[in-house]
Amino acid sequence: MKHKKWTITLIIITLFAIFIAITFNIYYNYSNLTNSFIASTVENIAKNYPDVDMTSIIEIINNSENVDNSELLTSYGFSESDLSILASFEKEFHKQLLFNSILFLTITIIILLGIYLSSKKRKKELKNIIKYLKELNRGNYDLKIDLNDEGEISILKNEIYTTTIMLREQAEKELVDKINLKDSLTNISHQLKTPLTSISLLVDNLIEEPTDAKTQKEFLLDIKTQVESINYLIIALLKLSRFDANVITFKKENINVKSLLLDILKHIDILREVKNVDIHITGNNETSFVGDYKWEFEALTNILKNCLEYTPSGKNIYINYKETNVYTEILIADEGKGMNEYDKKHIFERFYKGEESNNLNFGIGLSLAKEIITKDNGKITVESKINTGSTFKIRYYK
């Protein structure tokens, strides 16, 4: 506010200084003309009437509007038109002085009026911005703000609008996160309920009912299986939570596809033998991509385990890989039961399990695989037909 008052004061002082300078210039010109006229008049009278007192003549000229003085000057050889020159000089001086005074006052009034209207508009805009900010503080982000103005207020509005969009997106994200958290907790509770119930029943049977050593061993093996399933679920959830928190740093290393696949086959070989499924690998031995070996091992292992789960005994899984100038592609095709269109749309969602899935499948393996592949600049899709099988297409882009 003080800055604004000083600005207005400076403007008025500047205008007044300009007015004084112009007025002084007009007066200076008027004085020069008057003095030149008087000097010329005195010179002519002195030439024609050398005995006349020039001091009194100068006084007469300065008071030429007096009728007697006018008649006296006329007697010295000057006409009335000559005598009216001084009056015209003075009249023109007063005319210009009056014009400049009116112009100064007009400009001053216009400037002050403009400053007042601008200040009033500025106050109104600031009032609207304050109102807008109060609504933002109440959590109302569905507000519109006029961005057609220019100047500092416009810059402020743009920044507020940008902040509004950011807060709106953040609020929407938080809402989605809350919903996802609620759904995740519900799903986790549901996933844990089945194995824990099974363990509880098995323990009760062991405690309450007499059983032989063979039956006890079977119960204990079932309990061990359920505990391992819970342990897998917890580990997988911890891994997913790290992805959600974006705290995982992926290594960028050159991965040979064949070496990676051979390591995975060694890891799942027991499961493959139990399922009696053959896995066939084809592709260029030099094919590679850039990614994190440990995490890609996890991702492809989960995909192959999923294929083994849905592939009947005696069937095959085919893996083919190739490298282009744009991407490295790995195709994993099984001869399983396939899936319908609904399952295809949801297969990579957390905790989603197809109708044919067993109870030990928590529906997070493929979700984790997708998270990992995406993190390594990859993309995974699936094609499937009922009673024909499914094909997972993985591409790592360069």
Secondary structure, 3 states (H helix, E strand, C coil): CHHHHHHHHHHHHHHHHHHHHHHHHHHHHHHHHHHHHHHHHHHHHHHHCCCCCHHHHHHHHHCCCCHHHHHHHHHCCCCHHHHHHHHHHHHHHHHHHHHHHHHHHHHHHHHHHHHHHHHHHHHHHHHHHHHHHHHHHCCCCCCCCCCCCCCHHHHHHHHHHHHHHHHHHHHHHHHHHHHHHHHHHHHHHHHHHHHHHHHHHHHHHHHHCCCCHHHHHHHHHHHHHHHHHHHHHHHHHHHHHHHHCCCCCCCCEEEEHHHHHHHHHHHCHHHHHHHCCEEEEEECCCCEEEECHHHHHHHHHHHHHHHHHHCCCCCEEEEEEEECCCEEEEEEEECCCCCCHHHHHHCCCCCCCCCCCCCCCCCCHHHHHHHHHHHCCEEEEEEEECCCEEEEEEEEEC
